[in-house]
Amino acid sequence: MALQEDFNQIIDYAHFWNWAPDWGEVQRIYEKFPDSFSVLTPFAYSYLEELNRTTTSDYGLPLFDRNGQPVKVNVGMKLISLAIAENQNNQEYVKVLEETKKYFKYIKVNNDENGRNRVMHGFVHPRFWSKENFEQLIHHIAVLSPYSKF
């Protein structure tokens, strides 16, 4: 799939109001400024996580419970594991979820004042991101998109 097709696939399956307009902007920005991948990558990772969440029981949970306490939801590898566990009836999707694990990794960091070790984009400094990494991430999101349940 070519990059333009990847963007179109993502937009076609994205939540119409919440995500599709932003993906249109990402596409326009990246076309005009190809070196913008370092500022667009965090957005893509946020979407990847929300896309995975739509196929789990975590999707649609409120931010706070009735007592005003934050509702805990799964993130990163735990979210992928939940999606795999809850989608065993769709082995094709489970296979793609297994491939998603390469975009996340756990690393024990003793000095983690910002909690930035939970996903690859948080652990690796933006100067180490590449255009190729960004385009691979976009392609993977496009492959996952038909499974979304927005």
Secondary structure, 3 states (H helix, E strand, C coil): CCHHHHHHHHHHHCCCCCCHHHHHHHHHHHHHCHHHHHHHHHHHHHHHHHHHHCCCCCCCCCCECCCCCECCCCCHHHHHHHHHHHCCCCHHHHHHHHHHHHHCCCCCCCCCCCCCCCCHHHHCCHHHCCHHHHHHHHHHHHHHHHHCCC
